[in-house]
Amino acid sequence: MNLQIRTFKESLVNQINSSELPIEVKRMCVSEILQQLEIVSNEIVNKELLEIEKKKAEESNEEVTE
């Protein structure tokens, strides 16, 4: 997994560096991508938290009925 992460990161950096766009444009693009990833990441974490809470509630209900 660590190798996959490093390879992914290096490929992104190489792709960005190979572009002839001005550095500020590259920075803005990367910043926008980061913002989008943060939004999606937060949504995924919130879904996972809801699932955990739902399972706990179900387990509590099962304990009460037993």
PDB file as gemmi writes it, atoms N, CA and C in Angstrom:
CRYST1    1.000    1.000    1.000  90.00  90.00  90.00 P 1                      
ATOM      1  N   MET A   1       0.825  -1.199   0.000  1.00  0.00           N  
ATOM      2  CA  MET A   1       0.000   0.000   0.000  1.00  0.00           C  
ATOM      3  C   MET A   1       0.866   1.259   0.000  1.00  0.00           C  
ATOM      4  N   ASN A   2       1.931   1.257   0.776  1.00  0.00           N  
ATOM      5  CA  ASN A   2       2.800   2.434   0.821  1.00  0.00           C  
ATOM      6  C   ASN A   2       3.410   2.735  -0.548  1.00  0.00           C  
ATOM      7  N   LEU A   3       3.776   1.674  -1.265  1.00  0.00           N  
ATOM      8  CA  LEU A   3       4.332   1.866  -2.602  1.00  0.00           C  
ATOM      9  C   LEU A   3       3.277   2.449  -3.536  1.00  0.00           C  
ATOM     10  N   GLN A   4       2.049   1.974  -3.427  1.00  0.00           N  
ATOM     11  CA  GLN A   4       0.970   2.518  -4.257  1.00  0.00           C  
ATOM     12  C   GLN A   4       0.753   3.999  -3.974  1.00  0.00           C  
ATOM     13  N   ILE A   5       0.789   4.366  -2.717  1.00  0.00           N  
ATOM     14  CA  ILE A   5       0.597   5.765  -2.332  1.00  0.00           C  
ATOM     15  C   ILE A   5       1.711   6.621  -2.902  1.00  0.00           C  
ATOM     16  N   ARG A   6       2.945   6.158  -2.726  1.00  0.00           N  
ATOM     17  CA  ARG A   6       4.093   6.920  -3.227  1.00  0.00           C  
ATOM     18  C   ARG A   6       4.040   7.045  -4.746  1.00  0.00           C  
ATOM     19  N   THR A   7       3.707   5.974  -5.425  1.00  0.00           N  
ATOM     20  CA  THR A   7       3.631   5.994  -6.887  1.00  0.00           C  
ATOM     21  C   THR A   7       2.543   6.949  -7.355  1.00  0.00           C  
ATOM     22  N   PHE A   8       1.403   6.901  -6.688  1.00  0.00           N  
ATOM     23  CA  PHE A   8       0.298   7.800  -7.031  1.00  0.00           C  
ATOM     24  C   PHE A   8       0.717   9.255  -6.853  1.00  0.00           C  
ATOM     25  N   LYS A   9       1.321   9.544  -5.711  1.00  0.00           N  
ATOM     26  CA  LYS A   9       1.757  10.910  -5.417  1.00  0.00           C  
ATOM     27  C   LYS A   9       2.786  11.388  -6.442  1.00  0.00           C  
ATOM     28  N   GLU A  10       3.747  10.551  -6.734  1.00  0.00           N  
ATOM     29  CA  GLU A  10       4.783  10.937  -7.698  1.00  0.00           C  
ATOM     30  C   GLU A  10       4.206  11.161  -9.086  1.00  0.00           C  
ATOM     31  N   SER A  11       3.234  10.342  -9.473  1.00  0.00           N  
ATOM     32  CA  SER A  11       2.631  10.533 -10.794  1.00  0.00           C  
ATOM     33  C   SER A  11       1.860  11.851 -10.863  1.00  0.00           C  
ATOM     34  N   LEU A  12       1.191  12.217  -9.764  1.00  0.00           N  
ATOM     35  CA  LEU A  12       0.508  13.515  -9.734  1.00  0.00           C  
ATOM     36  C   LEU A  12       1.505  14.663  -9.852  1.00  0.00           C  
ATOM     37  N   VAL A  13       2.555  14.598  -9.069  1.00  0.00           N  
ATOM     38  CA  VAL A  13       3.564  15.653  -9.091  1.00  0.00           C  
ATOM     39  C   VAL A  13       4.204  15.747 -10.471  1.00  0.00           C  
ATOM     40  N   ASN A  14       4.512  14.614 -11.064  1.00  0.00           N  
ATOM     41  CA  ASN A  14       5.126  14.626 -12.402  1.00  0.00           C  
ATOM     42  C   ASN A  14       4.187  15.225 -13.437  1.00  0.00           C  
ATOM     43  N   GLN A  15       2.913  14.867 -13.338  1.00  0.00           N  
ATOM     44  CA  GLN A  15       1.933  15.409 -14.280  1.00  0.00           C  
ATOM     45  C   GLN A  15       1.814  16.924 -14.118  1.00  0.00           C  
ATOM     46  N   ILE A  16       1.741  17.380 -12.893  1.00  0.00           N  
ATOM     47  CA  ILE A  16       1.636  18.823 -12.634  1.00  0.00           C  
ATOM     48  C   ILE A  16       2.879  19.543 -13.119  1.00  0.00           C  
ATOM     49  N   ASN A  17       4.034  19.002 -12.794  1.00  0.00           N  
ATOM     50  CA  ASN A  17       5.290  19.646 -13.191  1.00  0.00           C  
ATOM     51  C   ASN A  17       5.498  19.654 -14.699  1.00  0.00           C  
ATOM     52  N   SER A  18       4.964  18.677 -15.395  1.00  0.00           N  
ATOM     53  CA  SER A  18       5.164  18.613 -16.852  1.00  0.00           C  
ATOM     54  C   SER A  18       4.279  19.603 -17.607  1.00  0.00           C  
ATOM     55  N   SER A  19       3.275  20.127 -16.945  1.00  0.00           N  
ATOM     56  CA  SER A  19       2.387  21.089 -17.588  1.00  0.00           C  
ATOM     57  C   SER A  19       3.115  22.415 -17.787  1.00  0.00           C  
ATOM     58  N   GLU A  20       2.797  23.064 -18.875  1.00  0.00           N  
ATOM     59  CA  GLU A  20       3.414  24.356 -19.163  1.00  0.00           C  
ATOM     60  C   GLU A  20       2.602  25.527 -18.597  1.00  0.00           C  
ATOM     61  N   LEU A  21       1.581  25.211 -17.848  1.00  0.00           N  
ATOM     62  CA  LEU A  21       0.783  26.271 -17.233  1.00  0.00           C  
ATOM     63  C   LEU A  21       1.614  27.017 -16.196  1.00  0.00           C  
ATOM     64  N   PRO A  22       1.283  28.283 -15.956  1.00  0.00           N  
ATOM     65  CA  PRO A  22       1.997  29.032 -14.914  1.00  0.00           C  
ATOM     66  C   PRO A  22       1.803  28.376 -13.543  1.00  0.00           C  
ATOM     67  N   ILE A  23       2.768  28.529 -12.694  1.00  0.00           N  
ATOM     68  CA  ILE A  23       2.748  27.887 -11.378  1.00  0.00           C  
ATOM     69  C   ILE A  23       1.516  28.284 -10.568  1.00  0.00           C  
ATOM     70  N   GLU A  24       1.091  29.531 -10.693  1.00  0.00           N  
ATOM     71  CA  GLU A  24      -0.077  29.976  -9.932  1.00  0.00           C  
ATOM     72  C   GLU A  24      -1.344  29.267 -10.399  1.00  0.00           C  
ATOM     73  N   VAL A  25      -1.466  28.998 -11.675  1.00  0.00           N  
ATOM     74  CA  VAL A  25      -2.610  28.261 -12.201  1.00  0.00           C  
ATOM     75  C   VAL A  25      -2.576  26.825 -11.674  1.00  0.00           C  
ATOM     76  N   LYS A  26      -1.398  26.234 -11.652  1.00  0.00           N  
ATOM     77  CA  LYS A  26      -1.249  24.880 -11.109  1.00  0.00           C  
ATOM     78  C   LYS A  26      -1.664  24.853  -9.637  1.00  0.00           C  
ATOM     79  N   ARG A  27      -1.220  25.860  -8.890  1.00  0.00           N  
ATOM     80  CA  ARG A  27      -1.550  25.921  -7.470  1.00  0.00           C  
ATOM     81  C   ARG A  27      -3.050  26.052  -7.266  1.00  0.00           C  
ATOM     82  N   MET A  28      -3.694  26.891  -8.062  1.00  0.00           N  
ATOM     83  CA  MET A  28      -5.143  27.081  -7.942  1.00  0.00           C  
ATOM     84  C   MET A  28      -5.884  25.788  -8.268  1.00  0.00           C  
ATOM     85  N   CYS A  29      -5.447  25.090  -9.282  1.00  0.00           N  
ATOM     86  CA  CYS A  29      -6.089  23.827  -9.658  1.00  0.00           C  
ATOM     87  C   CYS A  29      -5.952  22.797  -8.547  1.00  0.00           C  
ATOM     88  N   VAL A  30      -4.760  22.678  -8.010  1.00  0.00           N  
ATOM     89  CA  VAL A  30      -4.532  21.718  -6.927  1.00  0.00           C  
ATOM     90  C   VAL A  30      -5.359  22.096  -5.704  1.00  0.00           C  
ATOM     91  N   SER A  31      -5.463  23.376  -5.429  1.00  0.00           N  
ATOM     92  CA  SER A  31      -6.261  23.842  -4.302  1.00  0.00           C  
ATOM     93  C   SER A  31      -7.733  23.479  -4.488  1.00  0.00           C  
ATOM     94  N   GLU A  32      -8.260  23.661  -5.695  1.00  0.00           N  
ATOM     95  CA  GLU A  32      -9.655  23.313  -5.970  1.00  0.00           C  
ATOM     96  C   GLU A  32      -9.879  21.810  -5.831  1.00  0.00           C  
ATOM     97  N   ILE A  33      -8.933  21.036  -6.314  1.00  0.00           N  
ATOM     98  CA  ILE A  33      -9.044  19.580  -6.198  1.00  0.00           C  
ATOM     99  C   ILE A  33      -9.046  19.179  -4.729  1.00  0.00           C  
ATOM    100  N   LEU A  34      -8.180  19.781  -3.942  1.00  0.00           N  
ATOM    101  CA  LEU A  34      -8.128  19.494  -2.511  1.00  0.00           C  
ATOM    102  C   LEU A  34      -9.460  19.807  -1.840  1.00  0.00           C  
ATOM    103  N   GLN A  35     -10.047  20.932  -2.165  1.00  0.00           N  
ATOM    104  CA  GLN A  35     -11.344  21.295  -1.591  1.00  0.00           C  
ATOM    105  C   GLN A  35     -12.414  20.271  -1.941  1.00  0.00           C  
ATOM    106  N   GLN A  36     -12.421  19.830  -3.195  1.00  0.00           N  
ATOM    107  CA  GLN A  36     -13.400  18.827  -3.617  1.00  0.00           C  
ATOM    108  C   GLN A  36     -13.185  17.512  -2.876  1.00  0.00           C  
ATOM    109  N   LEU A  37     -11.930  17.111  -2.725  1.00  0.00           N  
ATOM    110  CA  LEU A  37     -11.623  15.870  -2.017  1.00  0.00           C  
ATOM    111  C   LEU A  37     -12.016  15.952  -0.542  1.00  0.00           C  
ATOM    112  N   GLU A  38     -11.823  17.113   0.064  1.00  0.00           N  
ATOM    113  CA  GLU A  38     -12.207  17.293   1.467  1.00  0.00           C  
ATOM    114  C   GLU A  38     -13.716  17.158   1.640  1.00  0.00           C  
ATOM    115  N   ILE A  39     -14.478  17.703   0.701  1.00  0.00           N  
ATOM    116  CA  ILE A  39     -15.939  17.610   0.763  1.00  0.00           C  
ATOM    117  C   ILE A  39     -16.369  16.147   0.665  1.00  0.00           C  
ATOM    118  N   VAL A  40     -15.829  15.440  -0.306  1.00  0.00           N  
ATOM    119  CA  VAL A  40     -16.187  14.032  -0.492  1.00  0.00           C  
ATOM    120  C   VAL A  40     -15.750  13.205   0.715  1.00  0.00           C  
ATOM    121  N   SER A  41     -14.556  13.487   1.220  1.00  0.00           N  
ATOM    122  CA  SER A  41     -14.046  12.763   2.385  1.00  0.00           C  
ATOM    123  C   SER A  41     -14.950  12.980   3.591  1.00  0.00           C  
ATOM    124  N   ASN A  42     -15.356  14.200   3.825  1.00  0.00           N  
ATOM    125  CA  ASN A  42     -16.266  14.496   4.940  1.00  0.00           C  
ATOM    126  C   ASN A  42     -17.601  13.781   4.777  1.00  0.00           C  
ATOM    127  N   GLU A  43     -18.110  13.730   3.560  1.00  0.00           N  
ATOM    128  CA  GLU A  43     -19.368  13.026   3.311  1.00  0.00           C  
ATOM    129  C   GLU A  43     -19.228  11.539   3.630  1.00  0.00           C  
ATOM    130  N   ILE A  44     -18.113  10.942   3.236  1.00  0.00           N  
ATOM    131  CA  ILE A  44     -17.882   9.519   3.487  1.00  0.00           C  
ATOM    132  C   ILE A  44     -17.766   9.258   4.986  1.00  0.00           C  
ATOM    133  N   VAL A  45     -17.027  10.110   5.689  1.00  0.00           N  
ATOM    134  CA  VAL A  45     -16.873   9.944   7.135  1.00  0.00           C  
ATOM    135  C   VAL A  45     -18.220  10.082   7.831  1.00  0.00           C  
ATOM    136  N   ASN A  46     -19.017  11.049   7.424  1.00  0.00           N  
ATOM    137  CA  ASN A  46     -20.339  11.230   8.035  1.00  0.00           C  
ATOM    138  C   ASN A  46     -21.237  10.021   7.789  1.00  0.00           C  
ATOM    139  N   LYS A  47     -21.179   9.443   6.590  1.00  0.00           N  
ATOM    140  CA  LYS A  47     -21.953   8.237   6.304  1.00  0.00           C  
ATOM    141  C   LYS A  47     -21.513   7.097   7.215  1.00  0.00           C  
ATOM    142  N   GLU A  48     -20.196   6.941   7.363  1.00  0.00           N  
ATOM    143  CA  GLU A  48     -19.676   5.875   8.217  1.00  0.00           C  
ATOM    144  C   GLU A  48     -20.113   6.066   9.665  1.00  0.00           C  
ATOM    145  N   LEU A  49     -20.085   7.302  10.139  1.00  0.00           N  
ATOM    146  CA  LEU A  49     -20.533   7.573  11.502  1.00  0.00           C  
ATOM    147  C   LEU A  49     -22.010   7.241  11.683  1.00  0.00           C  
ATOM    148  N   LEU A  50     -22.832   7.587  10.708  1.00  0.00           N  
ATOM    149  CA  LEU A  50     -24.254   7.267  10.774  1.00  0.00           C  
ATOM    150  C   LEU A  50     -24.480   5.755  10.801  1.00  0.00           C  
ATOM    151  N   GLU A  51     -23.708   5.025  10.008  1.00  0.00           N  
ATOM    152  CA  GLU A  51     -23.828   3.570   9.987  1.00  0.00           C  
ATOM    153  C   GLU A  51     -23.442   2.976  11.343  1.00  0.00           C  
ATOM    154  N   ILE A  52     -22.376   3.498  11.947  1.00  0.00           N  
ATOM    155  CA  ILE A  52     -21.944   3.024  13.263  1.00  0.00           C  
ATOM    156  C   ILE A  52     -23.023   3.303  14.297  1.00  0.00           C  
ATOM    157  N   GLU A  53     -23.578   4.511  14.277  1.00  0.00           N  
ATOM    158  CA  GLU A  53     -24.638   4.868  15.221  1.00  0.00           C  
ATOM    159  C   GLU A  53     -25.868   3.986  15.016  1.00  0.00           C  
ATOM    160  N   LYS A  54     -26.191   3.687  13.763  1.00  0.00           N  
ATOM    161  CA  LYS A  54     -27.339   2.837  13.457  1.00  0.00           C  
ATOM    162  C   LYS A  54     -27.108   1.428  14.012  1.00  0.00           C  
ATOM    163  N   LYS A  55     -25.909   0.883  13.820  1.00  0.00           N  
ATOM    164  CA  LYS A  55     -25.596  -0.451  14.336  1.00  0.00           C  
ATOM    165  C   LYS A  55     -25.674  -0.481  15.855  1.00  0.00           C  
ATOM    166  N   LYS A  56     -25.152   0.553  16.507  1.00  0.00           N  
ATOM    167  CA  LYS A  56     -25.216   0.622  17.968  1.00  0.00           C  
ATOM    168  C   LYS A  56     -26.658   0.672  18.444  1.00  0.00           C  
ATOM    169  N   ALA A  57     -27.486   1.437  17.753  1.00  0.00           N  
ATOM    170  CA  ALA A  57     -28.897   1.541  18.123  1.00  0.00           C  
ATOM    171  C   ALA A  57     -29.590   0.195  17.939  1.00  0.00           C  
ATOM    172  N   GLU A  58     -29.280  -0.492  16.858  1.00  0.00           N  
ATOM    173  CA  GLU A  58     -29.867  -1.807  16.610  1.00  0.00           C  
ATOM    174  C   GLU A  58     -29.428  -2.800  17.683  1.00  0.00           C  
ATOM    175  N   GLU A  59     -28.149  -2.760  18.046  1.00  0.00           N  
ATOM    176  CA  GLU A  59     -27.645  -3.657  19.089  1.00  0.00           C  
ATOM    177  C   GLU A  59     -28.304  -3.355  20.433  1.00  0.00           C  
ATOM    178  N   SER A  60     -28.508  -2.094  20.708  1.00  0.00           N  
ATOM    179  CA  SER A  60     -29.193  -1.713  21.964  1.00  0.00           C  
ATOM    180  C   SER A  60     -30.625  -2.222  21.970  1.00  0.00           C  
ATOM    181  N   ASN A  61     -31.292  -2.112  20.834  1.00  0.00           N  
ATOM    182  CA  ASN A  61     -32.679  -2.607  20.743  1.00  0.00           C  
ATOM    183  C   ASN A  61     -32.734  -4.111  20.911  1.00  0.00           C  
ATOM    184  N   GLU A  62     -31.756  -4.818  20.361  1.00  0.00           N  
ATOM    185  CA  GLU A  62     -31.719  -6.275  20.493  1.00  0.00           C  
ATOM    186  C   GLU A  62     -31.499  -6.687  21.949  1.00  0.00           C  
ATOM    187  N   GLU A  63     -30.646  -5.948  22.653  1.00  0.00           N  
ATOM    188  CA  GLU A  63     -30.381  -6.256  24.060  1.00  0.00           C  
ATOM    189  C   GLU A  63     -31.619  -6.039  24.916  1.00  0.00           C  
ATOM    190  N   VAL A  64     -32.388  -5.032  24.603  1.00  0.00           N  
ATOM    191  CA  VAL A  64     -33.595  -4.710  25.374  1.00  0.00           C  
ATOM    192  C   VAL A  64     -34.657  -5.784  25.157  1.00  0.00           C  
ATOM    193  N   THR A  65     -34.760  -6.305  23.950  1.00  0.00           N  
ATOM    194  CA  THR A  65     -35.796  -7.309  23.656  1.00  0.00           C  
ATOM    195  C   THR A  65     -35.426  -8.695  24.146  1.00  0.00           C  
ATOM    196  N   GLU A  66     -34.190  -8.929  24.499  1.00  0.00           N  
ATOM    197  CA  GLU A  66     -33.770 -10.250  24.962  1.00  0.00           C  
ATOM    198  C   GLU A  66     -34.074 -10.501  26.379  1.00  0.00           C  
TER     199      GLU A  66                                                      
END                                                                             
